[in-house]
Amino acid sequence: MTTEAVRQRVRVVVEAPQHSGLWGALDYLSEVALLPGELVRVPLGRRVVTGVVWDDAPQGEASLWAQADLKEVAEVLSGLPPLPRTWRQLVAFAAAYYQRSLGEMALMVLPPELRQLDALQWQRRRKRLDKALLEPLPAATPPTLPELTEQQAQALDALAQPGDQPCLLWGSTGSGKTEVYLRQTQRALDEGRQVLIMVPEINLTPQLEARVAERFIGRRIVSLHSALTPAQRLRHWLMAHLGQADVILGTRLSVFTPLPRLGLIVVDEEHDPSYKQQDGARYSARDLAVYRARLEKVPVILGSATPSLESWFNALPVSEGGAGRYQRLAMPARVGDGVMPRVRVLDLSKVLKPTMGQEPPPVAQELLHAIEERTARGEQSLVLLNRRGYAPVLHCSDCGWKSGCPHCSAWRVFHKQDRTLRCHHCGFTERVPRACPDCGNTDIQPVGRGTERLEEQLAAAMPNARIGRIDADVTRLKGALEAQLASVHAGEIDVLVGTQMVAKGHDFRRITLVAAVNPDAALFASDFRAAERQFSLLLQAAGRAGRDAEAAGRSEMWVQTWHPTHPLYQSLRAYDYPAFAAKQLEERQMAGLPPYASLAMLRAEGKTQEAAQAFLKDAAEAAKPLADALGCVTLYPAVPTPVQRVANIERAQMMIESPNRAALQRFLTDSQPLWLDTAHKNRRNGLVRWAVDVDPLSI
């Protein structure tokens, strides 16, 4: 009886399957007093899993289980400080807003290795960490600071003023946004605070990490991204959580890192789509960074040369038709007063003569001469083609066969280097056939052009130039990206061929010419964000040229296009982002699209397209009374996704729209149990999985 008396009921969130119906915390019994935020091991079915002790249930919410029916907490991971209240609030908000279970969100954002450790393994790991923390840091030395430009100084003065508005730092490429981040970071460190700096992609982290390490000698700096080993990731996360790390550099998941002394959040390249998770819990790290900053009452800086239209709208004053929620800080001039590269739009219809049955050359003769001139002067050129591989498809001219993927509704890309046909959706790979599989014709030809083929064609056209390439194929092996970037910085490459990987964030001092050889594909895409992304990519790519102020005057951005009068290229010519954004916002307001409306996508995957669409139609019927009651929620018909079959699974989607974000959230929350029932009924008909995507990036 005595033991029973001291046991207390605790609420624990555990990771459960998304559609299990388990959305909140479970009740357990504990013989020791536990604080919210502590990590425990608890029985769940036949397994023992890691969970997080959660806050008490809201007043008036009674447990469904009698105390005698509850299971006991198996172990406590003692010695780990409880995850703070603000962290739990952030996780709870993300789970509710993005329509995921609380346990899934809370456990997903913890290091994978931490979720697998039992109490004994955790104690061993903690001892190793304590030993690592005893290693002395280099002696702190005052850095040599570059002289600030007038615009940098004005931005820093504005950031020093008290205020609770997020700051949008809108600065042209090469304007010195990173220096503003570093100076503001120093202010926070001087106050004894921690700083979280977020970058969109892993390949940008080492470069920024080197600059941060050089600036803050004597400070502990850790990185958090998926390229780390599980052990490294756990160690860095623990250093951050224990308050031992001063600066944390990370990709999107780092927004959930518990930081006891948080003083500043920086989101670099805030427009980048990589900040939006595309599977599982489809959260936006940029939006959560803004929410977290408000929650913890710390400043947040969103930096970009081409802000997302949502952020731009939030930073526009109400008098100019914006929301007025953010403070906008402008830095249009480059460091050293270097000018932006002159944009030259090359009309392909005038310079490429149509030839029957032949593919046009990759680069017009005029552009080729310009690249050769740069090479002769010892300068570098960057040629941008956002498509990897040798050719998008192989084709038989006799019978019309194409290298389609048997598992996806997509073509397999020809990779010449290893003679394979590879599907970039499901990964299915085969050797290139010696002859057409359908008719036996041995003359099967590549159609279209990827970076591998472009590199080969440029090497043939310029035999004396040193051609290099950076894309996902070249940089697969560990250290390959760093080695290739080092070659570019050392001047060992004359012409660099690359995808969007090299179009942003890199400080190439010798590049004076950037060329976009095939940018037209995005101009007429069905996705309403295609133009925004393309303008951003081209402007960011242009910013790689002329970063050395001495070379800025002769730097150029060439755009090869069949549509030279398109408004996007006219705005690019003038580097007039405000005009481009104003035009896009006007179109979106007329169409009722974000940021003037809120969207969600109900996505379904099935064994057949009929099964996926049947679930969506049933889901729409089940939720229609809720939409009608709210009066401002529109359900659109179910349609296949652009690539409708991937890995033998058919995919479809249904768009849900509302001009009122709160109404859309209420509708989604109330619809979840209805859709759960609908999914159970559709399982036998071939439904595989379904998910809600709030604020989707593409439709």
C-alpha positions as CSV (number, residue, x, y, z in Angstrom):
1,M,0.0,0.0,0.0
2,T,2.9,2.3,0.8
3,T,4.3,1.9,-2.7
4,E,1.0,2.6,-4.3
5,A,0.7,5.8,-2.3
6,V,3.9,7.3,-3.7
7,R,3.4,6.5,-7.3
8,Q,2.2,9.5,-9.4
9,R,0.5,9.7,-12.7
10,V,2.6,11.4,-15.4
11,R,1.8,12.3,-19.0
12,V,4.3,11.1,-21.6
13,V,4.4,11.7,-25.3
14,V,5.7,8.8,-27.4
15,E,6.2,8.3,-31.1
16,A,3.3,6.4,-32.6
17,P,2.2,5.8,-36.2
18,Q,0.7,9.0,-37.7
19,H,-2.7,7.5,-38.3
20,S,-3.0,5.4,-35.2
21,G,-5.4,8.0,-33.7
22,L,-2.9,8.7,-30.8
23,W,-2.5,12.5,-31.0
24,G,-1.7,13.5,-27.5
25,A,0.1,12.2,-24.4
26,L,-0.3,8.8,-22.6
27,D,-0.7,8.3,-18.9
28,Y,1.9,6.3,-17.0
29,L,2.8,5.8,-13.3
30,S,6.2,6.8,-11.8
31,E,7.7,6.0,-8.4
32,V,9.9,9.1,-8.6
33,A,8.8,12.7,-9.1
34,L,9.4,13.6,-12.8
35,L,9.5,17.1,-14.3
36,P,8.0,18.0,-17.6
37,G,10.6,17.8,-20.3
38,E,12.5,14.8,-18.8
39,L,13.3,11.8,-21.1
40,V,12.0,8.4,-20.0
41,R,11.7,4.9,-21.3
42,V,8.2,3.5,-21.2
43,P,6.4,0.4,-22.4
44,L,4.3,0.8,-25.5
45,G,2.7,-2.4,-26.7
46,R,5.4,-5.1,-26.7
47,R,8.2,-2.5,-27.0
48,V,10.0,-0.1,-24.6
49,V,10.4,3.3,-26.2
50,T,11.7,6.7,-25.4
51,G,9.2,9.3,-24.4
52,V,9.1,12.9,-23.1
53,V,7.3,13.7,-19.9
54,W,4.8,16.4,-20.9
55,D,2.9,19.1,-19.1
56,D,-0.1,18.3,-17.0
57,A,-3.4,17.9,-18.8
58,P,-5.5,21.1,-19.1
59,Q,-7.9,21.7,-16.2
60,G,-11.1,19.7,-16.6
61,E,-9.6,17.1,-18.9
62,A,-10.0,13.8,-17.1
63,S,-7.9,10.6,-17.9
64,L,-9.8,7.8,-19.6
65,W,-7.9,5.2,-17.5
66,A,-8.0,4.3,-13.9
67,Q,-4.7,4.4,-12.1
68,A,-4.8,0.6,-11.6
69,D,-4.8,0.1,-15.4
70,L,-1.7,2.2,-16.1
71,K,1.8,0.9,-16.9
72,E,4.8,2.2,-15.1
73,V,7.7,4.2,-16.4
74,A,10.5,1.7,-17.0
75,E,13.6,4.0,-16.8
76,V,14.6,7.7,-16.5
77,L,17.5,9.1,-18.5
78,S,18.8,11.0,-15.5
79,G,21.5,13.6,-15.8
80,L,19.9,15.2,-18.8
81,P,18.3,18.6,-18.1
82,P,14.6,18.6,-18.9
83,L,13.6,20.0,-22.3
84,P,12.5,23.6,-21.5
85,R,9.0,24.8,-21.5
86,T,9.5,27.0,-24.6
87,W,10.7,23.9,-26.5
88,R,7.6,22.0,-25.5
89,Q,5.5,25.0,-26.6
90,L,7.3,25.1,-30.0
91,V,6.8,21.4,-30.6
92,A,3.1,21.6,-29.5
93,F,2.5,24.5,-31.9
94,A,4.2,22.7,-34.8
95,A,2.3,19.6,-34.2
96,A,-1.1,21.4,-34.1
97,Y,-0.4,23.7,-37.1
98,Y,1.1,21.1,-39.4
99,Q,-1.5,18.5,-38.3
100,R,0.8,15.9,-36.9
101,S,0.6,14.0,-33.6
102,L,2.4,15.5,-30.6
103,G,4.5,12.4,-30.0
104,E,5.6,12.2,-33.6
105,M,6.7,15.8,-33.7
106,A,8.4,15.7,-30.2
107,L,10.4,12.5,-30.9
108,M,11.2,13.3,-34.5
109,V,13.2,16.4,-33.6
110,L,15.4,14.6,-31.1
111,P,18.7,13.0,-32.2
112,P,18.0,9.5,-33.5
113,E,20.7,8.0,-31.3
114,L,19.2,9.6,-28.2
115,R,15.9,7.9,-28.9
116,Q,17.5,4.5,-29.0
117,L,19.6,4.7,-25.8
118,D,18.5,3.0,-22.6
119,A,19.5,4.5,-19.2
120,L,22.7,2.6,-18.9
121,Q,23.9,3.4,-22.5
122,W,23.0,7.0,-21.8
123,Q,25.2,7.2,-18.7
124,R,28.1,5.8,-20.7
125,R,27.5,8.3,-23.5
126,R,27.3,11.2,-21.0
127,K,30.7,10.3,-19.5
128,R,32.2,10.5,-23.0
129,L,30.7,13.9,-23.6
130,D,32.0,15.2,-20.2
131,K,35.4,14.1,-21.3
132,A,35.1,15.9,-24.6
133,L,34.0,19.1,-22.9
134,L,37.2,19.1,-20.8
135,E,39.3,19.6,-24.0
136,P,40.5,23.2,-23.8
137,L,39.3,25.7,-26.4
138,P,41.8,27.9,-28.3
139,A,42.6,31.1,-26.5
140,A,40.2,33.9,-27.4
141,T,41.8,36.5,-29.7
142,P,40.2,39.7,-30.8
143,P,39.5,39.3,-34.6
144,T,40.5,41.8,-37.2
145,L,37.1,43.3,-38.3
146,P,36.5,44.5,-41.8
147,E,35.4,48.1,-42.1
148,L,31.6,48.4,-42.3
149,T,29.8,49.9,-45.3
150,E,27.4,52.7,-44.5
151,Q,24.4,50.4,-45.2
152,Q,25.8,47.6,-42.9
153,A,26.3,50.2,-40.1
154,Q,22.7,51.4,-40.6
155,A,21.3,47.9,-40.5
156,L,23.3,47.1,-37.3
157,D,22.1,50.4,-35.7
158,A,18.5,49.4,-36.5
159,L,19.1,45.9,-35.1
160,A,20.4,47.4,-31.9
161,Q,17.1,49.1,-31.2
162,P,14.6,47.3,-29.0
163,G,11.7,45.8,-30.8
164,D,9.8,42.6,-31.2
165,Q,9.3,42.6,-35.0
166,P,11.2,40.1,-37.1
167,C,13.8,41.7,-39.3
168,L,14.0,41.1,-43.1
169,L,17.5,41.9,-44.1
170,W,17.1,42.5,-47.9
171,G,20.6,42.9,-49.3
172,S,21.9,42.3,-52.8
173,T,24.3,39.5,-53.4
174,G,27.7,40.6,-52.2
175,S,26.3,43.4,-50.0
176,G,27.8,41.8,-46.8
177,K,24.8,40.3,-45.1
178,T,27.1,37.7,-43.5
179,E,29.1,40.4,-41.8
180,V,25.9,41.8,-40.3
181,Y,25.0,38.3,-39.0
182,L,28.5,38.0,-37.4
183,R,28.4,41.4,-35.8
184,Q,24.9,40.8,-34.4
185,T,26.1,37.4,-33.2
186,Q,29.0,39.0,-31.3
187,R,26.5,41.3,-29.5
188,A,24.5,38.3,-28.4
189,L,27.7,36.4,-27.3
190,D,28.9,39.4,-25.3
191,E,25.6,39.2,-23.4
192,G,26.3,35.6,-22.6
193,R,23.7,34.3,-25.0
194,Q,23.6,31.5,-27.6
195,V,23.1,32.0,-31.3
196,L,21.3,29.8,-33.8
197,I,22.3,30.4,-37.4
198,M,20.3,28.4,-40.0
199,V,21.3,27.7,-43.6
200,P,19.2,26.0,-46.2
201,E,21.6,23.3,-47.4
202,I,24.4,21.1,-46.1
203,N,26.8,22.2,-48.8
204,L,26.7,25.8,-47.5
205,T,27.4,24.9,-43.9
206,P,31.2,24.2,-44.1
207,Q,31.9,27.5,-45.8
208,L,29.9,29.5,-43.2
209,E,31.3,27.3,-40.4
210,A,34.8,28.3,-41.4
211,R,33.9,32.0,-41.3
212,V,32.2,31.7,-38.0
213,A,35.2,29.7,-36.5
214,E,37.6,32.3,-37.8
215,R,35.7,35.1,-36.3
216,F,34.9,33.6,-32.9
217,I,38.1,31.9,-31.8
218,G,37.7,30.7,-28.2
219,R,34.0,30.0,-28.6
220,R,32.5,26.5,-29.0
221,I,30.8,26.2,-32.4
222,V,28.8,23.1,-33.4
223,S,26.9,22.2,-36.5
224,L,23.7,20.2,-36.9
225,H,22.8,18.6,-40.2
226,S,22.1,15.2,-41.7
227,A,25.7,14.7,-43.0
228,L,26.9,14.2,-39.5
229,T,27.3,10.7,-38.0
230,P,24.6,9.8,-35.4
231,A,27.3,10.0,-32.7
232,Q,28.4,13.5,-33.9
233,R,24.9,14.7,-34.1
234,L,24.1,13.6,-30.6
235,R,27.2,15.1,-29.2
236,H,26.6,18.5,-30.9
237,W,22.9,18.5,-29.8
238,L,23.9,17.8,-26.2
239,M,26.4,20.6,-26.2
240,A,23.7,22.9,-27.4
241,H,21.1,21.7,-24.9
242,L,23.6,21.8,-22.0
243,G,24.5,25.4,-22.9
244,Q,28.1,24.5,-23.7
245,A,27.9,25.5,-27.4
246,D,27.9,29.2,-28.1
247,V,27.0,29.2,-31.8
248,I,24.9,26.5,-33.5
249,L,25.0,26.3,-37.3
250,G,22.3,24.0,-38.8
251,T,19.8,23.2,-41.5
252,R,16.0,23.1,-41.0
253,L,15.8,20.6,-38.2
254,S,18.1,22.8,-36.0
255,V,15.1,25.1,-35.4
256,F,14.0,22.6,-32.7
257,T,17.3,22.5,-30.9
258,P,16.8,23.3,-27.2
259,L,19.0,26.3,-26.2
260,P,18.9,27.5,-22.6
261,R,20.6,30.8,-23.4
262,L,19.1,31.6,-26.8
263,G,19.7,35.2,-27.7
264,L,19.5,35.4,-31.6
265,I,18.1,33.4,-34.5
266,V,19.5,34.0,-38.1
267,V,17.8,32.4,-41.1
268,D,20.1,32.9,-44.1
269,E,18.7,32.6,-47.6
270,E,15.2,32.6,-46.0
271,H,13.5,32.2,-49.4
272,D,15.0,28.8,-50.0
273,P,12.5,25.9,-50.4
274,S,14.9,23.6,-48.5
275,Y,13.5,25.1,-45.3
276,K,10.2,23.2,-46.0
277,Q,10.2,19.5,-45.1
278,Q,8.7,17.6,-48.0
279,D,7.7,14.3,-46.2
280,G,6.6,13.2,-42.8
281,A,5.8,16.3,-40.7
282,R,5.9,18.9,-43.5
283,Y,7.0,21.9,-41.4
284,S,8.5,25.2,-42.5
285,A,11.7,25.9,-40.5
286,R,11.7,29.5,-41.5
287,D,8.1,30.1,-40.2
288,L,8.9,28.2,-37.0
289,A,12.0,30.3,-36.5
290,V,9.8,33.4,-36.5
291,Y,7.4,31.8,-34.1
292,R,10.2,30.6,-31.8
293,A,11.7,34.1,-31.7
294,R,8.4,35.5,-30.6
295,L,7.9,32.7,-28.0
296,E,11.4,33.2,-26.5
297,K,11.4,37.0,-27.0
298,V,14.6,37.1,-29.0
299,P,15.4,38.9,-32.3
300,V,15.2,36.9,-35.5
301,I,16.9,38.0,-38.8
302,L,15.6,36.7,-42.1
303,G,18.3,37.4,-44.8
304,S,18.0,37.2,-48.6
305,A,18.7,39.0,-51.8
306,T,15.4,37.6,-53.2
307,P,13.0,37.2,-50.2
308,S,10.1,34.9,-50.5
309,L,6.9,36.8,-51.5
310,E,5.4,35.9,-48.1
311,S,8.2,37.5,-46.2
312,W,8.3,40.5,-48.6
313,F,4.5,41.0,-48.1
314,N,5.0,40.8,-44.3
315,A,7.7,43.5,-44.6
316,L,5.7,45.8,-46.8
317,P,4.1,48.7,-44.9
318,V,0.3,48.6,-44.7
319,S,0.2,51.8,-46.7
320,E,1.9,50.0,-49.6
321,G,-0.6,47.1,-49.5
322,G,1.5,44.8,-47.2
323,A,1.0,43.4,-43.8
324,G,3.5,45.5,-41.9
325,R,4.5,42.6,-39.6
326,Y,8.3,42.7,-40.3
327,Q,10.9,45.4,-40.2
328,R,12.7,45.6,-43.6
329,L,16.3,46.6,-43.6
330,A,17.7,47.3,-47.1
331,M,21.3,46.9,-48.3
332,P,21.2,47.3,-52.1
333,A,24.9,48.2,-52.6
334,R,27.7,45.7,-52.8
335,V,30.8,45.8,-50.5
336,G,33.4,48.0,-52.2
337,D,30.7,49.7,-54.2
338,G,31.1,47.1,-56.9
339,V,28.2,47.1,-59.4
340,M,26.1,44.0,-60.1
341,P,27.0,42.1,-63.3
342,R,25.5,43.5,-66.5
343,V,22.7,41.2,-67.6
344,R,22.7,40.3,-71.3
345,V,19.6,38.5,-72.6
346,L,20.5,36.5,-75.7
347,D,17.6,35.9,-78.1
348,L,18.2,32.3,-79.3
349,S,15.8,32.7,-82.2
350,K,18.2,35.1,-83.8
351,V,21.5,33.4,-83.0
352,L,20.7,29.7,-83.5
353,K,19.8,28.7,-87.0
354,P,17.2,25.8,-87.0
355,T,18.7,22.6,-88.4
356,M,16.6,19.6,-89.4
357,G,17.0,16.7,-87.1
358,Q,19.9,18.2,-85.2
359,E,20.0,19.5,-81.6
360,P,21.1,23.1,-81.3
361,P,24.5,23.7,-79.7
362,P,24.5,24.2,-75.9
363,V,26.0,27.6,-76.0
364,A,25.5,30.3,-78.7
365,Q,28.7,31.3,-80.5
366,E,28.6,34.8,-79.1
367,L,28.5,33.5,-75.5
368,L,31.2,31.0,-76.2
369,H,33.5,33.8,-77.4
370,A,32.8,35.7,-74.2
371,I,33.7,32.7,-72.0
372,E,36.9,32.2,-74.1
373,E,37.9,35.9,-73.5
374,R,37.5,35.4,-69.7
375,T,39.6,32.2,-69.8
376,A,42.3,34.0,-71.8
377,R,42.4,36.7,-69.1
378,G,42.7,34.2,-66.3
379,E,39.2,34.8,-65.1
380,Q,36.6,32.1,-64.4
381,S,33.1,31.5,-65.8
382,L,30.1,29.7,-64.3
383,V,27.6,28.0,-66.6
384,L,24.3,27.2,-64.9
385,L,22.1,24.3,-66.0
386,N,19.7,23.0,-63.3
387,R,19.5,19.4,-64.6
388,R,22.1,16.8,-63.7
389,G,23.0,13.7,-65.7
390,Y,24.1,13.5,-69.4
391,A,20.6,13.6,-71.0
392,P,17.1,13.6,-69.6
393,V,16.1,10.7,-71.8
394,L,17.4,8.1,-74.4
395,H,15.3,7.8,-77.6
396,C,15.1,5.4,-80.5
397,S,14.3,7.3,-83.7
398,D,13.1,4.1,-85.5
399,C,10.3,3.0,-83.2
400,G,9.9,5.9,-80.8
401,W,11.1,4.0,-77.6
402,K,12.1,6.2,-74.7
403,S,14.0,5.4,-71.5
404,G,10.9,5.5,-69.2
405,C,11.1,4.2,-65.7
406,P,9.0,1.0,-65.2
407,H,8.1,2.0,-61.7
408,C,7.4,5.8,-62.1
409,S,5.6,8.0,-64.6
410,A,9.0,9.7,-65.4
411,W,12.0,9.2,-67.7
412,R,15.2,7.6,-66.6
413,V,18.1,10.0,-67.0
414,F,21.1,8.9,-69.0
415,H,24.4,9.1,-67.0
416,K,27.3,8.6,-69.5
417,Q,30.1,8.5,-66.9
418,D,28.9,5.1,-65.5
419,R,26.8,4.1,-68.6
420,T,23.5,3.9,-66.6
421,L,19.9,4.9,-66.9
422,R,18.9,6.2,-63.5
423,C,15.4,7.3,-62.2
424,H,15.8,10.4,-60.1
425,H,12.5,9.7,-58.3
426,C,12.8,6.0,-57.2
427,G,16.5,5.4,-57.8
428,F,15.9,2.4,-60.2
429,T,19.1,2.0,-62.2
430,E,20.1,-0.2,-65.1
431,R,23.0,-0.4,-67.6
432,V,22.4,1.4,-70.9
433,P,21.1,-1.2,-73.4
434,R,23.3,-1.9,-76.4
435,A,20.2,-1.6,-78.7
436,C,16.6,-0.5,-78.5
437,P,14.7,-3.0,-76.2
438,D,11.7,-2.7,-78.5
439,C,13.0,-2.9,-82.1
440,G,16.8,-3.8,-81.8
441,N,18.0,-0.6,-83.4
442,T,21.6,0.1,-82.2
443,D,21.4,3.8,-82.9
444,I,19.7,5.1,-79.7
445,Q,20.4,8.8,-79.0
446,P,20.4,11.1,-76.0
447,V,17.7,13.8,-76.1
448,G,18.1,17.0,-74.2
449,R,21.0,18.0,-72.1
450,G,22.2,17.7,-68.5
451,T,25.3,19.0,-66.7
452,E,27.4,16.0,-67.6
453,R,26.7,16.4,-71.3
454,L,27.1,20.2,-71.1
455,E,30.6,19.7,-69.5
456,E,31.6,17.3,-72.4
457,Q,30.3,19.7,-75.1
458,L,32.1,22.7,-73.6
459,A,35.3,20.7,-73.2
460,A,35.1,19.9,-77.0
461,A,34.4,23.5,-77.9
462,M,37.2,24.9,-75.7
463,P,40.0,22.2,-75.6
464,N,42.4,24.5,-73.8
465,A,40.1,25.4,-71.0
466,R,39.9,23.5,-67.7
467,I,36.3,22.5,-67.2
468,G,34.9,21.5,-63.8
469,R,31.5,20.4,-62.7
470,I,29.6,20.5,-59.4
471,D,26.2,18.7,-59.1
472,A,24.7,16.0,-56.9
473,D,26.5,13.2,-58.9
474,V,30.0,14.6,-58.6
475,T,29.7,15.4,-54.9
476,R,28.2,12.1,-53.7
477,L,31.3,11.0,-51.9
478,K,32.4,12.5,-48.6
479,G,34.8,15.4,-49.1
480,A,34.2,15.6,-52.9
481,L,32.3,18.9,-52.7
482,E,34.9,20.6,-50.5
483,A,37.7,19.4,-52.9
484,Q,35.9,20.7,-56.0
485,L,35.2,24.0,-54.3
486,A,38.8,24.3,-53.3
487,S,39.8,23.8,-56.9
488,V,37.6,26.7,-58.0
489,H,38.9,29.0,-55.3
490,A,42.5,28.1,-56.2
491,G,41.9,29.0,-59.8
492,E,42.4,25.5,-61.1
493,I,39.1,25.6,-63.0
494,D,38.4,28.0,-65.9
495,V,34.8,27.1,-66.5
496,L,32.5,25.7,-63.8
497,V,29.4,23.8,-64.9
498,G,26.8,23.4,-62.1
499,T,23.3,23.1,-60.9
500,Q,21.6,25.3,-58.3
501,M,24.1,23.9,-55.8
502,V,26.6,26.5,-56.9
503,A,24.2,29.4,-57.6
504,K,23.9,30.6,-54.0
505,G,26.0,31.3,-50.9
506,H,29.4,30.7,-52.5
507,D,32.0,33.5,-52.6
508,F,33.9,32.9,-55.8
509,R,36.3,35.8,-56.2
510,R,37.6,35.0,-59.7
511,I,34.2,34.5,-61.5
512,T,33.4,37.4,-63.8
513,L,30.8,35.7,-66.1
514,V,27.7,33.6,-65.3
515,A,25.6,32.1,-68.0
516,A,22.2,30.5,-67.7
517,V,21.9,28.2,-70.8
518,N,18.4,26.8,-70.5
519,P,16.2,28.8,-68.0
520,D,13.0,28.9,-70.0
521,A,11.4,25.7,-68.7
522,A,10.2,27.4,-65.5
523,L,8.5,30.3,-67.3
524,F,5.3,28.4,-68.2
525,A,5.1,25.9,-65.4
526,S,1.7,25.2,-63.8
527,D,3.1,25.9,-60.3
528,F,2.3,29.4,-59.2
529,R,5.6,29.7,-57.4
530,A,7.7,28.7,-60.5
531,A,8.4,32.3,-61.6
532,E,9.4,33.4,-58.1
533,R,11.8,30.4,-57.8
534,Q,13.3,31.1,-61.2
535,F,13.9,34.8,-60.6
536,S,15.5,33.9,-57.3
537,L,17.8,31.3,-58.9
538,L,18.9,33.6,-61.7
539,L,19.5,36.6,-59.5
540,Q,21.4,34.5,-56.9
541,A,23.5,33.0,-59.8
542,A,24.3,36.5,-61.1
543,G,25.6,37.3,-57.7
544,R,28.4,34.8,-58.0
545,A,30.0,37.1,-60.6
546,G,32.1,40.2,-59.8
547,R,32.3,39.6,-56.1
548,D,35.8,41.1,-56.2
549,A,35.1,44.9,-56.5
550,E,38.0,45.4,-59.0
551,A,36.4,42.9,-61.4
552,A,32.8,44.0,-60.8
553,G,32.8,46.5,-63.6
554,R,33.5,43.9,-66.3
555,S,31.3,41.1,-64.9
556,E,28.3,39.8,-66.8
557,M,25.3,37.6,-66.5
558,W,24.2,36.0,-69.8
559,V,20.7,34.5,-70.2
560,Q,20.1,32.3,-73.3
561,T,16.4,32.4,-74.0
562,W,13.7,31.9,-76.7
563,H,11.5,34.5,-74.8
564,P,13.7,37.6,-74.4
565,T,10.7,39.9,-73.8
566,H,9.3,37.9,-70.8
567,P,8.7,40.3,-67.8
568,L,10.9,38.1,-65.6
569,Y,14.0,38.7,-67.7
570,Q,13.2,42.4,-67.9
571,S,13.1,42.7,-64.1
572,L,16.3,40.7,-63.9
573,R,18.0,43.1,-66.3
574,A,17.3,45.9,-63.9
575,Y,17.8,43.9,-60.7
576,D,14.4,45.3,-59.8
577,Y,13.2,42.8,-57.2
578,P,10.5,45.2,-55.8
579,A,9.0,45.6,-59.3
580,F,9.0,41.8,-59.9
581,A,7.5,41.2,-56.4
582,A,4.8,43.8,-56.9
583,K,3.8,42.2,-60.2
584,Q,3.7,38.7,-58.7
585,L,1.7,39.9,-55.6
586,E,-0.8,41.6,-57.9
587,E,-1.3,38.4,-59.8
588,R,-1.6,36.4,-56.6
589,Q,-4.1,38.8,-55.1
590,M,-6.3,38.5,-58.2
591,A,-6.0,34.7,-58.1
592,G,-6.6,34.4,-54.4
593,L,-3.2,32.7,-53.8
594,P,-0.7,33.0,-50.9
595,P,0.0,35.4,-49.2
596,Y,-3.6,36.5,-49.7
597,A,-5.0,33.1,-48.9
598,S,-4.0,30.0,-47.0
599,L,-3.6,26.7,-48.6
600,A,-3.4,23.1,-47.5
601,M,-3.0,19.9,-49.7
602,L,-4.5,16.6,-48.8
603,R,-2.2,14.1,-50.4
604,A,-3.0,10.4,-51.0
605,E,-1.0,7.4,-52.3
606,G,-2.5,4.2,-53.4
607,K,-1.8,1.0,-55.3
608,T,-3.9,2.5,-58.2
609,Q,-4.7,6.1,-59.2
610,E,-8.4,5.2,-58.7
611,A,-7.7,4.1,-55.1
612,A,-5.9,7.4,-54.3
613,Q,-8.6,9.6,-55.8
614,A,-11.4,7.5,-54.2
615,F,-10.0,8.3,-50.8
616,L,-9.8,12.0,-51.6
617,K,-13.3,12.1,-52.9
618,D,-14.6,10.3,-49.9
619,A,-12.6,12.6,-47.6
620,A,-14.1,15.7,-49.4
621,E,-17.6,14.4,-48.9
622,A,-17.0,13.6,-45.2
623,A,-15.6,17.1,-44.5
624,K,-17.9,19.1,-46.8
625,P,-20.4,19.9,-43.9
626,L,-17.6,21.4,-41.9
627,A,-16.5,23.5,-44.8
628,D,-20.1,24.7,-45.4
629,A,-20.5,25.6,-41.7
630,L,-17.3,27.7,-41.8
631,G,-18.4,29.3,-45.1
632,C,-14.9,30.3,-46.2
633,V,-13.2,27.0,-47.0
634,T,-13.1,25.7,-50.6
635,L,-12.4,22.1,-51.5
636,Y,-11.1,21.6,-55.0
637,P,-11.5,18.3,-57.0
638,A,-8.9,15.6,-56.6
639,V,-6.3,15.4,-59.3
640,P,-3.1,13.3,-60.0
641,T,0.2,14.9,-58.9
642,P,2.5,16.1,-61.7
643,V,4.6,12.9,-61.4
644,Q,1.7,10.7,-60.5
645,R,3.5,7.3,-60.1
646,V,6.7,6.8,-58.0
647,A,8.1,3.4,-57.1
648,N,4.8,1.8,-58.3
649,I,2.7,3.9,-56.0
650,E,0.1,6.2,-57.5
651,R,-0.2,9.7,-56.1
652,A,-3.1,12.3,-56.1
653,Q,-3.9,15.5,-54.2
654,M,-6.8,17.7,-53.3
655,M,-6.3,21.4,-52.6
656,I,-8.0,23.2,-49.7
657,E,-8.1,27.0,-49.7
658,S,-9.4,29.7,-47.4
659,P,-8.8,33.4,-47.1
660,N,-8.8,33.0,-43.3
661,R,-5.8,31.0,-41.8
662,A,-7.6,30.4,-38.5
663,A,-10.7,29.0,-40.3
664,L,-8.5,26.7,-42.4
665,Q,-6.8,25.4,-39.2
666,R,-10.1,24.8,-37.5
667,F,-11.3,22.9,-40.6
668,L,-8.2,20.7,-40.8
669,T,-8.3,19.9,-37.1
670,D,-12.0,19.0,-37.1
671,S,-11.6,16.9,-40.3
672,Q,-8.7,14.7,-39.0
673,P,-10.9,12.2,-37.2
674,L,-13.3,12.0,-40.2
675,W,-10.4,11.4,-42.6
676,L,-9.0,8.8,-40.3
677,D,-12.3,6.9,-40.5
678,T,-12.4,7.4,-44.3
679,A,-8.8,6.0,-44.6
680,H,-9.7,2.9,-42.6
681,K,-12.6,2.2,-45.0
682,N,-10.4,2.8,-48.0
683,R,-7.5,0.5,-46.9
684,R,-9.1,-2.6,-48.5
685,N,-9.5,-0.6,-51.8
686,G,-5.8,0.0,-52.2
687,L,-5.1,3.2,-50.2
688,V,-1.4,3.1,-49.0
689,R,-1.0,6.4,-47.0
690,W,-2.3,9.9,-46.8
691,A,-1.1,13.2,-45.3
692,V,-2.0,16.8,-44.9
693,D,0.5,19.4,-46.2
694,V,-0.1,22.8,-44.7
695,D,1.3,25.8,-46.6
696,P,2.5,23.6,-49.5
697,L,5.4,24.9,-51.6
698,S,4.1,23.5,-54.9
699,I,0.7,22.6,-56.3
